[in-house]
Amino acid sequence: MSESQIAPDPVLLESREQARAALAEITDPETIGADEGHEVNDEHVLTLLFESKLAGYPGWRWAATLARTSEDAPVTVLEVELLPGPGSVVAPEWVPWSERLAQYRDAQSKQTPEEAEAAERAAALVDEDDVDSDDDPLENDFSDFDDEIDGVDLDESDDDSDEDDSDDDDDAEDDADDDSDEDRDDDSDDTKLFDEDTDDVDDDDAEDADDSEDE
């Protein structure tokens, strides 16, 4: 027995409120419109259809598939979905590449020589040497942009950075001069101390020499 010859389950036909409640879990209840019939899937399997008021889907229908395992079993919701109706807008059927290529070649063969030449000129690649550098979007030196970002002048920032670098260099030179002066002072002090020590040694030697002469 085919599906068209199977009598719809009367209990499932009376379960439209349960079907609407199941659909309300996946969409706004306001997008579920009037009843639009049913489709028998099996002896105790039935799909209830409802008008779709969903924006962008004219002609589509909400579908809830219900089932029960026996005469005494409760109704169970198997699936809820949005399906295209007879007058809905759907994508065109897929056409194999070989057929599309044949259609393209057939259209090309029907073109006049003038139309074919015009199509070839439109599809021809432009020689890079013929492109004006002013019109080439890749040749952009960004000279037409302002040197200011978020209120900060880039030129002034560069000048400030140069001044800061020069100040740092001056400070470094001053520190180096101070260190060299301190080193020279330390060397001079060491020299004085060495000289004083040398003088003391010479005086002791002179005294020892006098004592030896006296003896």
C-alpha positions in Angstrom: 0.0 0.0 0.0 1.4 3.4 -1.0 1.6 6.4 1.3 -1.3 8.1 -0.6 -3.5 5.1 0.1 -2.7 5.0 3.8 -5.5 6.6 5.9 -4.2 9.4 8.2 -4.1 8.7 11.9 -7.1 10.6 13.3 -5.3 11.1 16.7 -2.4 12.7 14.9 -4.7 14.9 12.8 -6.2 16.3 16.1 -2.8 17.1 17.5 -2.3 20.5 15.8 -2.0 22.3 19.1 0.9 20.0 20.1 2.5 20.6 16.7 2.2 24.4 17.1 3.7 24.2 20.5 6.7 22.3 19.2 7.2 24.8 16.3 7.0 27.6 18.8 10.2 26.3 20.3 12.2 27.1 17.2 10.4 30.2 15.9 8.2 33.1 17.0 4.6 31.9 17.3 3.5 34.9 15.3 5.3 33.5 12.3 3.1 30.4 12.3 0.0 31.0 10.2 -3.1 29.1 9.3 -3.4 25.3 8.8 -2.3 24.2 5.3 -3.1 20.5 5.3 -1.0 17.4 6.1 1.1 14.7 4.5 0.8 11.1 5.4 4.2 9.5 5.9 3.3 6.1 7.3 0.4 4.3 9.2 1.0 6.2 12.4 3.3 9.0 11.1 2.0 12.3 9.9 3.3 15.7 9.0 1.1 18.7 9.8 1.7 21.8 7.7 1.2 25.5 8.6 1.5 28.8 6.7 4.8 30.6 7.2 4.7 34.3 8.0 8.4 34.5 8.3 9.9 37.5 6.5 11.9 36.6 3.5 10.3 33.2 3.0 7.1 33.7 0.9 5.4 30.5 0.0 7.2 28.4 2.6 5.5 26.3 5.2 6.1 25.2 8.8 6.1 21.4 9.2 5.8 19.3 12.3 6.1 15.5 11.9 4.2 13.5 14.6 4.0 9.8 15.3 2.8 7.2 17.8 3.9 3.6 18.1 0.5 2.1 18.7 -3.1 2.9 19.1 -2.7 3.5 22.8 0.7 5.3 22.7 1.0 9.0 23.2 1.8 11.4 20.3 5.4 12.1 19.9 7.0 15.0 17.9 9.6 13.6 15.6 10.8 16.7 13.7 10.0 20.4 13.2 11.3 22.4 10.2 10.6 25.0 7.5 9.9 23.6 4.1 9.4 25.2 0.7 5.8 25.2 -0.7 4.6 24.9 -4.3 4.9 28.7 -4.9 8.0 29.4 -2.8 11.2 30.9 -4.2 14.0 28.4 -4.1 17.4 28.1 -5.6 17.6 26.8 -9.2 18.4 23.1 -9.7 22.1 22.2 -10.1 23.3 21.9 -13.7 26.4 19.8 -14.4 29.4 21.7 -15.8 29.3 19.9 -19.1 25.8 21.1 -19.8 26.6 24.7 -18.7 29.7 24.6 -21.0 27.6 23.4 -23.9 25.1 26.2 -23.3 27.9 28.8 -23.2 29.4 27.5 -26.4 26.0 27.5 -28.1 25.5 31.1 -27.0 28.9 32.1 -28.3 28.2 30.5 -31.7 25.1 32.6 -32.1 26.9 35.9 -31.5 27.6 38.2 -34.4 31.3 39.0 -35.2 30.8 42.5 -33.8 29.4 41.2 -30.6 32.2 38.6 -30.2 34.8 41.3 -30.9 33.3 43.6 -28.3 33.2 40.8 -25.7 36.9 40.0 -26.4 37.9 43.6 -26.0 35.9 43.8 -22.7 37.6 40.7 -21.4 41.1 41.6 -22.6 43.7 42.3 -19.9 45.0 45.9 -19.9 48.7 46.3 -20.5 50.4 47.6 -17.3 52.5 50.0 -19.4 49.4 51.7 -20.6 48.1 52.4 -17.1 48.6 55.9 -15.9 50.3 56.0 -12.5 47.9 58.7 -11.3 45.0 56.4 -12.0 46.6 53.2 -10.7 45.2 52.5 -7.2 48.3 50.6 -6.3 50.5 53.7 -6.9 49.4 55.6 -3.8 51.9 57.6 -1.9 49.2 58.6 0.7 50.1 62.3 0.1 46.4 63.2 0.2 46.1 62.1 3.8 46.4 64.5 6.7 49.5 64.1 8.9 47.3 64.0 11.9 45.8 61.0 13.7 43.4 61.5 16.7 44.4 65.1 17.1 48.1 64.3 17.2 50.3 66.0 14.5 52.8 63.4 13.3 55.3 66.1 12.2 55.3 67.7 15.6 55.7 64.3 17.3 58.8 63.7 15.1 60.2 67.1 16.1 59.5 66.5 19.8 61.2 63.1 19.6 64.3 64.7 17.9 64.4 67.4 20.6 64.2 64.7 23.3 67.0 62.8 21.7 69.2 65.8 21.5 68.5 66.6 25.2 69.4 63.1 26.1 72.6 63.4 24.1 73.5 66.6 25.9 72.8 65.1 29.3 74.9 62.1 28.4 77.8 64.4 27.4 77.5 66.4 30.6 77.6 63.3 32.7 80.7 62.1 30.8 82.5 65.4 31.4 81.6 65.3 35.1 83.0 61.7 35.3 86.2 62.7 33.5 86.7 65.8 35.9 86.2 63.6 38.9 88.7 61.1 37.5 91.2 63.8 37.0 90.7 65.1 40.5 91.1 61.6 41.9 94.4 61.2 39.9 95.7 64.5 41.1 95.0 63.7 44.7 96.7 60.3 44.3 99.7 62.1 42.8 99.9 64.5 45.7 99.8 61.7 48.2 102.5 59.9 46.3 104.7 63.0 46.2 104.2 63.5 50.0 105.1 59.9 50.7 108.2 60.3 48.5 109.3 63.4 50.3 109.0 61.6 53.7 111.2 58.8 52.4 113.8 61.2 51.1 114.0 63.0 54.5 114.5 59.7 56.3 117.3 58.7 54.0 119.0 62.0 54.5 118.8 61.7 58.3 120.3 58.2 58.1 123.2 59.5 55.9 124.0 62.2 58.5 124.0 59.8 61.3 126.5 57.5 59.4 128.8 60.4 58.7 128.8 61.4 62.4 129.8 58.0 63.4 
